[in-house]
């Protein structure tokens, strides 16, 4: 191909039988950002392509269209999925060449054995891109995803590059140029600066795992459940305030723990350890540290929250919360980041370390064991709080939650998944079992339910995944910050914060102002930017919001009321 100089910057290229997409990607890189490639195949290409390349699932020889500009090159590798017509591809390309008005000196030529190249009319290309631009304008996503080429694997960015802070971009590029990822690094629409690795980054690795890439709150995530027969109109302000009071009494927030562990805590910890055997390091801590059991069923602080919400449309009431693995997850993450720096691969990243461990090493295996234990603890922590929440709702309203419809999903985690990806080093499409790390990203396999929360006061979304390969079958975990906590407290007036929470039963203490809606991206635009990743099932709007915060000099170990729990259900 280089000898023939078939592709030139700015060329318009048609790839017939483009699946699995390697030639489409090759052509896109050769023609540069001013060129365009259209791939046609009966089978969908499901790994990411740069902005200047698009594909369509269609029979390549049933196009119609006239009076359009020229294509420069048609290529094909004789793929069997190009057409269902019972003719050879080489014969089928002849009519295309015959009706074309090519540029002088560019005859049809064979290249690399089965590759056919020809000049052709650009009518098909023009028709497709005119349609694409019309669709893109209606969705507001004409530039997404964006590709960032690096010295390593590319970054696939599901947010306009101009809207991503420079430090987060530096982290994404640093990760992409490290030995950790294969295929590409995906960045979700809510991507922003994190510790070592940008929050919203997703990547897959065959050989390595990075504690800072999983995050310091291992297994942090969301949980939501609808309440049968309960609707917004059923909840007076008096009932909403009663609900807020009960939730705050029964679920410790910030650094608080239960004064006495929940009745099921001991059994739950044993169940977790039977399923995910902890290392001696973590097992000893579980035995000796009462706090691990007492923090099961507690919220924490920061962007964690407890909410009573209602669905836009039918106005059914839901309970929803956001939390993770509390102190045990944080300290476990820090412990293994230190181990990775001392005995693994020490790698200085942007704004934090990228220390990593070989998965097959003893330390790597130890981290995976304890990480999986903490992920399970985080899930059970959310389940425990949800039981406390729905019991409070039942006490006030007499209505019970439909636990069969509960969603309980991580967004800081790592797990082994079967992945199909384009290897940019070899040019081959591969399928392997890889360790997929999501730091501030939710799994969005086809048909899988997830939760994308907004800031306090804005609401959240229940979504269903589309299984997009470009995002490693992931979606955002929230709206994403536009201001640091320090900046938010400094720049957002208290009056503006209180005004943004009007109509919602909540705390607007100045200590929570760093979580004000003004500190976050527009959740609606974040959803538009990932329309190819998820479809919206429900929009949930807040009625009651509870957050954890600490005022100077305050600290408590409980004194919380439990209230009745009817047959605790694990979610």
GUSE-602764 format. One line per field, with one value per residue (C-alpha): residue in three letters; x, y, z. Coordinates in nm, 3 decimals. Layout:
BEGIN
res ala; ...
px X; ...
py Y; ...
pz Z; ...
end
This chain:
BEGIN
res unk; unk; unk; unk; unk; unk; unk; unk; unk; unk; unk; unk; unk; unk; unk; unk; unk; unk; unk; unk; unk; unk; unk; unk; unk; unk; unk; unk; unk; unk; unk; unk; unk; unk; unk; unk; unk; unk; unk; unk; unk; unk; unk; unk; unk; unk; unk; unk; unk; unk; unk; unk; unk; unk; unk; unk; unk; unk; unk; unk; unk; unk; unk; unk; unk; unk; unk; unk; unk; unk; unk; unk; unk; unk; unk; unk; unk; unk; unk; unk; unk; unk; unk; unk; unk; unk; unk; unk; unk; unk; unk; unk; unk; unk; unk; unk; unk; unk; unk; unk; unk; unk; unk; unk; unk; unk; unk; unk; unk; unk; unk; unk; unk; unk; unk; unk; unk; unk; unk; unk; unk; unk; unk; unk; unk; unk; unk; unk; unk; unk; unk; unk; unk; unk; unk; unk; unk; unk; unk; unk; unk; unk; unk; unk; unk; unk; unk; unk; unk; unk; unk; unk; unk; unk; unk; unk; unk; unk; unk; unk; unk; unk; unk; unk; unk; unk; unk; unk; unk; unk; unk; unk; unk; unk; unk; unk; unk; unk; unk; unk; unk; unk; unk; unk; unk; unk; unk; unk; unk; unk; unk; unk; unk; unk; unk; unk; unk; unk; unk; unk; unk; unk; unk; unk; unk; unk; unk; unk; unk; unk; unk; unk; unk; unk; unk; unk; unk; unk; unk; unk; unk; unk; unk; unk; unk; unk; unk; unk; unk; unk; unk; unk; unk; unk; unk; unk; unk; unk; unk; unk; unk; unk; unk; unk; unk; unk; unk; unk; unk; unk; unk; unk; unk; unk; unk; unk; unk; unk; unk; unk; unk; unk; unk; unk; unk; unk; unk; unk; unk; unk; unk; unk; unk; unk; unk; unk; unk; unk; unk; unk; unk; unk; unk; unk; unk; unk; unk; unk; unk; unk; unk; unk; unk; unk; unk; unk; unk; unk; unk; unk; unk; unk; unk; unk; unk; unk; unk; unk; unk; unk; unk; unk; unk; unk; unk; unk; unk; unk; unk; unk; unk; unk; unk; unk; unk; unk; unk; unk; unk; unk; unk; unk; unk; unk; unk; unk; unk; unk; unk; unk; unk; unk; unk; unk; unk; unk; unk; unk; unk; unk; unk; unk; unk; unk; unk; unk; unk; unk; unk; unk; unk; unk; unk; unk; unk; unk; unk; unk; unk; unk; unk; unk; unk; unk; unk; unk; unk; unk; unk; unk; unk; unk; unk; unk; unk; unk; unk; unk; unk; unk; unk; unk; unk; unk; unk; unk; unk; unk; unk; unk; unk; unk; unk; unk; unk; unk; unk; unk; unk; unk; unk; unk; unk; unk; unk; unk; unk; unk; unk; unk; unk; unk; unk; unk; unk; unk; unk; unk; unk; unk; unk; unk; unk; unk; unk; unk; unk; unk; unk; unk; unk; unk; unk; unk; unk; unk; unk; unk; unk; unk; unk; unk; unk; unk; unk; unk; unk; unk; unk; unk; unk; unk; unk; unk; unk; unk; unk; unk; unk; unk; unk; unk; unk; unk; unk; unk; unk; unk; unk; unk; unk; unk; unk; unk; unk; unk; unk; unk; unk; unk; unk; unk; unk; unk; unk; unk; unk; unk; unk; unk; unk; unk; unk; unk; unk; unk; unk; unk; unk; unk; unk; unk; unk; unk; unk; unk; unk; unk; unk; unk; unk; unk; unk; unk; unk; unk; unk; unk; unk; unk; unk; unk; unk; unk; unk; unk; unk; unk; unk; unk; unk; unk; unk; unk; unk; unk; unk; unk; unk; unk; unk; unk; unk; unk; unk; unk; unk; unk; unk; unk; unk; unk; unk; unk; unk; unk; unk; unk; unk; unk; unk
px 0.000; 0.284; 0.453; 0.135; 0.070; -0.296; -0.407; -0.331; -0.422; -0.777; -0.887; -1.245; -1.240; -1.512; -1.434; -1.656; -1.684; -1.522; -1.575; -1.393; -1.267; -0.887; -0.865; -1.112; -0.897; -0.577; -0.723; -0.854; -0.509; -0.344; -0.583; -0.573; -0.839; -0.933; -1.018; -1.320; -1.375; -1.708; -1.718; -2.003; -2.071; -2.362; -2.200; -2.159; -1.810; -1.823; -1.489; -1.414; -1.308; -1.174; -1.392; -1.307; -1.436; -1.794; -1.954; -2.297; -2.468; -2.596; -2.563; -2.275; -2.426; -2.777; -2.697; -2.875; -2.775; -2.651; -2.513; -2.261; -1.888; -1.611; -1.464; -1.090; -1.051; -1.264; -1.102; -1.212; -1.046; -1.304; -1.493; -1.785; -2.022; -2.021; -2.330; -2.580; -2.582; -2.444; -2.158; -1.793; -1.687; -1.431; -1.710; -1.948; -1.706; -1.690; -2.024; -1.908; -1.591; -1.774; -2.014; -1.739; -1.563; -1.218; -0.923; -0.661; -0.387; -0.587; -0.693; -0.831; -0.537; -0.496; -0.306; -0.190; -0.334; -0.705; -0.733; -0.906; -0.875; -1.057; -1.169; -1.545; -1.829; -1.863; -2.241; -2.260; -2.021; -2.195; -2.535; -2.414; -2.237; -2.524; -2.749; -2.495; -2.460; -2.839; -2.860; -2.567; -2.723; -3.040; -2.849; -2.583; -2.313; -2.157; -1.800; -1.816; -1.628; -1.310; -0.983; -0.659; -0.351; -0.071; 0.266; 0.080; -0.280; -0.535; -0.778; -1.146; -1.312; -1.690; -1.681; -1.577; -1.206; -1.244; -1.470; -1.220; -0.979; -0.618; -0.501; -0.754; -0.636; -0.279; -0.386; -0.563; -0.262; -0.024; -0.238; -0.259; 0.120; 0.183; 0.222; -0.119; -0.385; -0.446; -0.661; -0.748; -0.838; -1.200; -1.301; -1.663; -1.858; -1.814; -1.434; -1.239; -0.921; -0.862; -0.582; -0.326; -0.593; -0.873; -1.217; -1.423; -1.136; -1.195; -0.929; -0.853; -0.529; -0.400; -0.106; -0.139; -0.365; -0.328; -0.473; -0.508; -0.692; -0.958; -0.973; -0.947; -1.318; -1.313; -1.657; -1.821; -2.154; -2.528; -2.840; -3.205; -3.539; -3.902; -4.173; -4.490; -4.803; -4.635; -4.647; -4.533; -4.885; -4.900; -4.614; -4.702; -4.427; -4.489; -4.426; -4.117; -3.968; -4.048; -3.870; -3.565; -3.554; -3.581; -3.317; -3.073; -3.140; -3.093; -2.806; -2.481; -2.311; -1.965; -1.712; -1.984; -2.038; -2.320; -2.259; -2.344; -2.308; -2.626; -2.774; -2.674; -2.326; -2.126; -2.298; -2.260; -1.884; -1.852; -2.053; -1.829; -1.516; -1.651; -1.713; -1.398; -1.122; -0.926; -0.550; -0.398; -0.346; -0.716; -0.847; -0.654; -0.803; -1.155; -1.107; -0.951; -1.115; -1.469; -1.510; -1.536; -1.850; -1.989; -1.953; -2.163; -2.479; -2.321; -2.299; -1.971; -1.929; -1.823; -2.055; -2.231; -2.601; -2.935; -3.244; -3.615; -3.698; -3.986; -3.993; -4.068; -4.391; -4.573; -4.428; -4.366; -4.145; -3.802; -3.531; -3.179; -2.829; -2.461; -2.182; -1.888; -1.656; -1.592; -1.266; -1.174; -1.175; -0.980; -0.706; -0.681; -0.634; -0.362; -0.187; -0.160; -0.062; 0.233; 0.309; 0.300; 0.545; 0.782; 0.768; 0.575; 0.620; 0.664; 0.533; 0.486; 0.166; 0.006; -0.119; -0.070; 0.098; 0.034; 0.205; 0.092; 0.129; 0.168; -0.154; 0.029; 0.263; 0.189; 0.125; -0.102; -0.305; -0.326; -0.457; -0.723; -0.841; -0.873; -1.013; -1.290; -1.360; -1.394; -1.616; -1.849; -1.842; -1.940; -2.236; -2.351; -2.305; -2.547; -2.785; -2.784; -2.854; -3.131; -3.301; -3.284; -3.425; -3.717; -3.812; -3.834; -4.053; -4.277; -4.307; -4.420; -4.636; -4.725; -4.583; -4.314; -4.034; -4.025; -3.684; -3.713; -3.657; -3.358; -3.044; -2.713; -2.411; -2.043; -1.866; -1.517; -1.410; -1.210; -1.324; -1.224; -1.436; -1.429; -1.335; -1.302; -1.072; -0.846; -0.478; -0.315; 0.030; -0.039; -0.337; -0.542; -0.884; -0.850; -1.080; -0.941; -1.026; -0.900; -0.916; -1.137; -1.085; -1.357; -1.269; -1.585; -1.764; -2.061; -2.080; -2.322; -2.338; -2.627; -2.949; -2.772; -2.932; -2.726; -2.768; -2.624; -2.674; -2.658; -2.568; -2.796; -3.103; -3.072; -3.194; -3.063; -3.126; -3.190; -3.032; -2.997; -2.666; -2.613; -2.292; -2.075; -1.723; -1.573; -1.642; -1.547; -1.924; -1.934; -2.110; -2.057; -2.102; -2.248; -2.237; -1.872; -1.731; -1.646; -1.511; -1.283; -1.431; -1.214; -1.313; -1.682; -1.687; -1.499; -1.695; -2.054; -2.256; -2.450; -2.766; -2.725; -2.673; -2.989; -3.189; -3.083; -3.221; -3.558; -3.847; -3.627; -3.616; -3.241; -2.954; -2.803; -2.536; -2.237; -2.027; -2.213; -2.171; -1.889; -2.163; -2.388; -2.537; -2.332; -2.012; -2.112; -2.154; -2.495; -2.632; -2.862; -2.567; -2.368; -2.655; -2.664; -2.291; -2.337; -2.650; -2.457; -2.369; -2.702; -3.073; -3.271; -3.535; -3.635; -3.547; -3.566; -3.618; -3.536; -3.785; -3.553; -3.173; -2.941; -2.565; -2.281; -2.071; -1.848; -1.844; -1.529; -1.499; -1.781; -1.747; -1.986; -1.988; -2.357; -2.648; -2.859; -3.205; -3.255; -3.630; -3.797; -3.644; -3.872; -3.680; -3.368; -3.323; -2.983; -2.972
py 0.000; 0.239; 0.156; 0.227; 0.546; 0.455; 0.681; 1.051; 1.315; 1.438; 1.137; 1.006; 0.627; 0.361; 0.028; -0.256; -0.547; -0.347; -0.589; -0.631; -0.280; -0.298; -0.166; 0.111; 0.217; 0.191; 0.411; 0.664; 0.707; 0.742; 1.006; 1.217; 1.432; 1.609; 1.281; 1.054; 0.678; 0.500; 0.127; -0.096; -0.447; -0.674; -0.717; -0.430; -0.307; -0.280; -0.136; 0.238; 0.429; 0.784; 1.080; 1.062; 0.703; 0.576; 0.241; 0.125; -0.214; -0.249; -0.447; -0.276; -0.316; -0.192; 0.177; 0.437; 0.797; 1.031; 1.380; 1.371; 1.452; 1.195; 0.927; 0.887; 0.519; 0.208; -0.076; -0.426; -0.732; -0.965; -0.999; -1.246; -1.015; -0.741; -0.857; -1.143; -1.147; -1.468; -1.307; -1.269; -0.940; -0.886; -0.913; -0.700; -0.407; -0.376; -0.190; 0.058; 0.124; 0.146; 0.420; 0.623; 0.922; 0.881; 1.116; 1.071; 0.825; 0.632; 0.299; 0.008; -0.190; -0.506; -0.450; -0.694; -0.989; -0.965; -0.590; -0.407; -0.031; 0.188; 0.541; 0.578; 0.824; 0.978; 0.963; 0.692; 0.874; 1.208; 1.053; 0.881; 1.181; 1.416; 1.176; 1.143; 1.520; 1.554; 1.283; 1.429; 1.773; 1.625; 1.435; 1.696; 1.427; 1.495; 1.492; 1.199; 0.998; 1.194; 1.008; 1.122; 0.956; 0.894; 0.722; 0.421; 0.321; 0.584; 0.755; 0.733; 1.040; 1.057; 1.427; 1.724; 1.766; 2.138; 2.061; 1.832; 1.994; 1.985; 1.790; 1.512; 1.494; 1.463; 1.173; 0.998; 1.030; 0.919; 0.608; 0.537; 0.557; 0.328; -0.052; -0.103; -0.084; -0.284; -0.171; 0.179; 0.387; 0.506; 0.825; 0.870; 1.198; 1.290; 1.250; 1.476; 1.489; 1.203; 1.060; 0.915; 0.815; 1.036; 0.965; 0.832; 0.631; 0.272; 0.036; -0.333; -0.506; -0.854; -0.854; -0.571; -0.416; -0.066; 0.011; 0.385; 0.304; 0.111; 0.399; 0.453; 0.380; 0.024; -0.085; 0.255; 0.253; 0.312; 0.134; 0.211; 0.040; 0.143; 0.141; -0.044; 0.169; 0.488; 0.804; 1.163; 1.285; 1.050; 1.228; 1.549; 1.780; 1.647; 1.289; 1.391; 1.563; 1.258; 1.040; 1.266; 1.254; 0.874; 0.819; 1.051; 0.877; 0.525; 0.558; 0.710; 0.953; 1.104; 0.936; 0.795; 0.424; 0.229; 0.223; -0.146; -0.343; -0.432; -0.768; -0.919; -0.761; -1.050; -1.307; -1.085; -1.048; -1.426; -1.474; -1.228; -1.407; -1.746; -1.614; -1.400; -1.537; -1.242; -1.247; -1.285; -0.907; -0.832; -1.133; -1.015; -0.668; -0.808; -1.003; -0.720; -0.400; -0.350; -0.055; -0.281; -0.446; -0.124; 0.065; -0.188; 0.012; 0.361; 0.634; 0.823; 1.175; 1.364; 1.297; 1.007; 1.055; 0.902; 1.014; 0.961; 1.034; 1.001; 0.895; 1.157; 1.050; 0.806; 0.973; 0.642; 0.685; 0.522; 0.498; 0.561; 0.587; 0.626; 0.477; 0.236; 0.030; 0.293; 0.286; -0.074; -0.005; 0.318; 0.173; -0.145; 0.062; 0.273; -0.038; -0.200; 0.123; 0.132; -0.236; -0.167; 0.119; -0.085; -0.433; -0.393; -0.145; 0.209; 0.454; 0.822; 0.934; 1.276; 1.411; 1.080; 0.745; 0.480; 0.210; -0.128; -0.499; -0.798; -0.994; -1.327; -1.214; -1.302; -0.934; -0.897; -1.199; -1.069; -0.734; -0.898; -1.110; -0.817; -0.588; -0.838; -0.869; -0.491; -0.476; -0.728; -0.535; -0.219; -0.394; -0.531; -0.189; -0.042; -0.333; -0.279; 0.093; 0.028; -0.206; 0.068; 0.320; 0.112; 0.018; 0.390; 0.446; 0.158; 0.297; 0.637; 0.530; 0.165; 0.085; -0.175; -0.165; -0.398; -0.554; -0.765; -0.446; -0.324; -0.208; -0.233; -0.147; -0.061; 0.220; 0.188; -0.168; -0.418; -0.754; -1.012; -0.996; -1.148; -0.861; -0.812; -0.527; -0.387; -0.434; -0.115; -0.269; -0.567; -0.440; -0.748; -0.782; -1.003; -1.167; -1.237; -1.249; -0.917; -0.733; -0.429; -0.142; 0.120; 0.422; 0.625; 0.432; 0.195; -0.137; -0.104; -0.443; -0.487; -0.492; -0.433; -0.179; 0.095; 0.426; 0.763; 1.014; 1.390; 1.639; 1.702; 1.880; 1.768; 1.408; 1.084; 0.831; 0.458; 0.343; 0.026; -0.056; -0.091; -0.297; -0.045; -0.180; 0.167; 0.236; -0.117; -0.165; 0.119; 0.450; 0.745; 0.719; 1.066; 1.420; 1.491; 1.792; 2.124; 2.276; 2.137; 2.125; 2.415; 2.627; 2.543; 2.656; 2.971; 3.074; 2.950; 3.191; 3.028; 3.202; 3.050; 2.705; 2.734; 2.863; 2.563; 2.325; 2.495; 2.250; 1.960; 1.849; 1.860; 2.013; 2.328; 2.364; 2.561; 2.250; 2.082; 2.369; 2.189; 1.947; 2.222; 2.159; 2.452; 2.251; 1.980; 1.938; 1.953; 1.601; 1.632; 1.702; 1.419; 1.183; 1.314; 1.256; 0.887; 0.816; 0.538; 0.379; 0.365; 0.426; 0.600; 0.396; 0.641; 0.990; 1.022; 1.360; 1.429; 1.481; 1.419; 1.438; 1.335; 1.386; 1.337; 1.633; 1.732; 2.065; 2.164; 1.991; 1.746; 1.370; 1.101; 0.725; 0.682; 0.701; 0.606; 0.454; 0.143; 0.107; -0.217; -0.427; -0.684; -0.979; -0.804; -0.866; -0.873; -0.678
pz 0.000; 0.080; -0.253; -0.449; -0.252; -0.275; 0.009; 0.017; 0.278; 0.219; 0.011; 0.012; 0.050; 0.024; 0.195; 0.068; 0.307; 0.586; 0.878; 1.115; 1.039; 1.024; 0.665; 0.745; 1.037; 0.830; 0.555; 0.808; 0.954; 0.613; 0.476; 0.791; 0.954; 0.629; 0.456; 0.499; 0.496; 0.463; 0.535; 0.416; 0.544; 0.631; 0.971; 1.217; 1.307; 1.683; 1.788; 1.780; 1.470; 1.447; 1.354; 0.986; 0.951; 0.962; 0.883; 0.772; 0.787; 0.431; 0.109; -0.071; -0.418; -0.365; -0.340; -0.548; -0.614; -0.888; -0.940; -0.659; -0.629; -0.673; -0.453; -0.470; -0.383; -0.341; -0.148; -0.058; 0.088; -0.071; 0.257; 0.232; 0.422; 0.160; -0.028; -0.029; -0.408; -0.551; -0.744; -0.667; -0.518; -0.793; -1.054; -0.850; -0.829; -1.209; -1.244; -0.981; -1.176; -1.509; -1.396; -1.229; -1.365; -1.218; -1.203; -1.475; -1.391; -1.129; -1.283; -1.087; -0.948; -0.739; -0.415; -0.144; -0.332; -0.276; -0.228; -0.515; -0.558; -0.807; -0.870; -0.842; -0.823; -0.480; -0.494; -0.225; 0.002; -0.034; 0.028; 0.346; 0.498; 0.416; 0.608; 0.891; 0.936; 0.945; 1.215; 1.406; 1.419; 1.566; 1.835; 1.906; 1.882; 1.542; 1.674; 1.915; 1.996; 1.936; 1.883; 2.041; 1.895; 2.146; 2.153; 2.288; 2.225; 2.118; 2.353; 2.253; 2.404; 2.449; 2.531; 2.318; 2.379; 2.440; 2.739; 2.915; 3.159; 3.047; 3.352; 3.283; 2.920; 3.045; 3.266; 2.979; 2.751; 3.028; 3.083; 2.708; 2.677; 2.974; 2.943; 3.107; 2.830; 2.515; 2.224; 2.343; 2.647; 2.661; 2.840; 2.942; 2.895; 3.262; 3.256; 3.493; 3.698; 3.941; 4.152; 3.910; 3.657; 3.527; 3.668; 3.379; 3.227; 3.111; 2.978; 2.945; 3.034; 2.974; 3.213; 3.465; 3.728; 3.876; 4.224; 4.152; 3.829; 4.022; 4.267; 4.641; 4.699; 4.567; 4.449; 4.485; 4.304; 4.293; 4.412; 4.335; 4.388; 4.312; 4.580; 4.482; 4.476; 4.601; 4.391; 4.430; 4.504; 4.805; 4.982; 5.163; 5.285; 5.637; 5.520; 5.325; 5.629; 5.840; 5.584; 5.587; 5.966; 5.982; 5.713; 5.891; 6.221; 6.089; 5.840; 5.970; 5.731; 5.684; 5.919; 6.148; 6.211; 6.370; 6.749; 6.737; 6.415; 6.228; 6.319; 5.985; 5.960; 6.104; 5.882; 5.577; 5.629; 5.657; 5.338; 5.154; 5.275; 5.167; 4.817; 4.790; 5.011; 5.153; 5.195; 5.540; 5.545; 5.500; 5.697; 6.003; 5.969; 5.937; 6.260; 6.459; 6.333; 6.464; 6.230; 5.923; 6.061; 6.209; 5.881; 5.691; 5.620; 5.638; 5.375; 5.399; 5.267; 4.954; 4.661; 4.833; 4.898; 4.998; 4.806; 4.779; 4.415; 4.169; 3.804; 3.543; 3.374; 3.600; 3.915; 4.093; 4.401; 4.419; 4.683; 4.559; 4.708; 4.619; 4.831; 4.835; 5.052; 5.319; 5.518; 5.438; 5.064; 5.095; 5.314; 5.104; 4.787; 4.950; 5.085; 4.743; 4.569; 4.809; 4.740; 4.366; 4.410; 4.626; 4.470; 4.145; 3.864; 3.992; 3.736; 3.800; 3.635; 3.598; 3.933; 4.115; 4.068; 3.804; 4.007; 3.880; 3.948; 3.720; 3.744; 3.757; 4.037; 4.402; 4.483; 4.182; 4.285; 4.642; 4.521; 4.304; 4.597; 4.835; 4.564; 4.491; 4.864; 4.892; 4.582; 4.741; 5.070; 4.883; 4.722; 5.057; 5.215; 4.960; 5.010; 5.387; 5.355; 5.105; 5.351; 5.614; 5.366; 5.240; 5.597; 5.674; 5.367; 5.472; 5.824; 5.695; 5.397; 5.448; 5.102; 5.037; 4.783; 4.482; 4.543; 4.227; 4.026; 4.227; 4.048; 4.239; 4.025; 4.081; 3.902; 4.057; 3.985; 3.785; 3.652; 3.393; 3.076; 2.730; 2.499; 2.126; 2.031; 1.761; 1.840; 1.711; 1.734; 1.508; 1.307; 1.403; 1.564; 1.870; 2.121; 2.467; 2.835; 2.972; 3.303; 3.239; 3.483; 3.520; 3.732; 3.759; 3.486; 3.484; 3.301; 3.006; 2.838; 2.599; 2.801; 3.134; 3.370; 3.530; 3.711; 3.608; 3.891; 3.860; 4.129; 4.425; 4.298; 3.936; 3.936; 3.791; 3.515; 3.505; 3.180; 2.974; 2.807; 2.432; 2.457; 2.270; 2.211; 2.179; 2.546; 2.654; 2.711; 2.963; 3.029; 3.261; 3.636; 3.678; 3.546; 3.628; 3.809; 3.647; 3.970; 4.237; 4.586; 4.699; 4.401; 4.442; 4.805; 4.713; 4.403; 4.450; 4.666; 4.948; 4.825; 4.478; 4.628; 4.838; 4.542; 4.329; 4.594; 4.629; 4.654; 4.774; 5.138; 5.206; 5.402; 5.251; 5.516; 5.381; 5.443; 5.153; 4.907; 4.725; 4.607; 4.469; 4.122; 3.988; 4.047; 3.797; 3.422; 3.255; 3.304; 3.003; 2.772; 2.932; 2.841; 2.482; 2.447; 2.525; 2.323; 2.147; 2.483; 2.670; 2.630; 2.904; 3.087; 3.362; 3.471; 3.849; 4.018; 4.386; 4.666; 4.964; 4.968; 5.252; 5.234; 5.475; 5.581; 5.870; 6.045; 6.229; 6.562; 6.501; 6.505; 6.616; 6.647; 6.625; 6.858; 6.555; 6.571; 6.364; 6.326; 6.223; 5.947; 5.786; 5.638; 5.519; 5.144; 4.977; 4.651
end
